[in-house]
Amino acid sequence: MGVVNDSIKQANDEFYAQDGIFTTCDHEVPHFGVRSNKQKVIPDKEVIVGPSNVEIMGIPTPLWIPFGFFPLNIEQKSGFNFSS
């Protein structure tokens, strides 16, 4: 999982990106992902994105989400994810 972007800023332990793509694709040029104008990455914890749309093979789709929260904890397999 990662954020692909040319410009990433770091503040404390958090990273901020603009106009980037969050993806689980491990290719240098990702085949799919969630493209957004604003992204906040907390390493080993979560990725938070602003207004976004799903992109496949570099083509934006009509699937739009106003806000996204993607946990980076790979131990959660299924079910409800409650905050602690």
C-alpha positions in Angstrom: 0.0 0.0 0.0 1.3 3.4 -0.7 0.8 7.0 -1.9 2.1 7.9 -5.3 2.9 11.6 -5.5 5.6 14.0 -6.7 5.3 16.3 -3.7 5.0 15.0 -0.1 5.5 17.1 3.0 6.3 15.8 6.4 5.1 17.3 9.7 6.1 15.3 12.9 5.2 11.7 12.1 2.6 12.5 9.5 2.9 13.0 5.7 0.7 15.3 3.6 0.3 15.0 -0.2 -1.7 16.9 -2.8 -3.1 15.5 -6.0 -1.8 12.0 -5.3 -3.1 8.4 -5.6 -3.5 5.9 -2.8 -3.1 2.3 -4.1 -2.4 -1.3 -3.1 -0.9 -1.9 -6.5 2.9 -2.5 -6.3 3.8 -1.5 -9.8 5.8 1.7 -10.4 2.9 3.2 -12.3 -0.2 1.9 -10.4 -3.0 0.2 -12.3 -5.7 1.4 -9.9 -6.2 3.5 -6.9 -8.0 6.3 -5.2 -7.0 9.8 -6.5 -7.6 12.8 -4.3 -6.5 16.4 -3.9 -5.6 16.0 -0.3 -4.1 13.1 1.5 -2.8 12.6 5.1 -0.7 9.5 5.8 0.0 8.3 9.4 2.6 5.5 8.8 1.6 2.0 9.9 -1.8 3.4 11.0 -4.1 5.0 8.4 -4.5 7.1 5.2 -7.1 9.8 5.2 -8.2 11.4 1.9 -10.4 14.3 0.9 -12.7 14.4 -2.1 -11.6 11.5 -4.3 -12.5 9.3 -7.2 -11.5 5.8 -8.2 -9.0 5.6 -11.0 -8.3 2.5 -13.1 -5.5 2.3 -15.7 -5.1 6.1 -15.4 -8.7 6.7 -16.3 -11.0 8.4 -13.7 -14.3 6.6 -13.1 -17.6 8.1 -12.0 -17.1 6.5 -8.6 -16.7 9.6 -6.3 -16.3 9.6 -2.6 -16.3 12.8 -0.5 -14.1 11.4 2.3 -12.0 8.2 2.7 -10.4 6.5 5.6 -8.1 3.5 4.9 -6.6 1.7 7.9 -3.1 0.3 7.2 -3.5 -2.4 9.9 -3.3 -5.6 7.9 -4.3 -7.7 10.9 -8.0 -6.7 10.6 -9.5 -9.3 8.3 -13.2 -8.7 8.3 -16.1 -7.4 10.4 -16.6 -4.1 12.1 -13.6 -1.9 12.8 -14.2 -0.2 16.2 -11.9 2.6 17.3 -10.2 2.1 20.7 
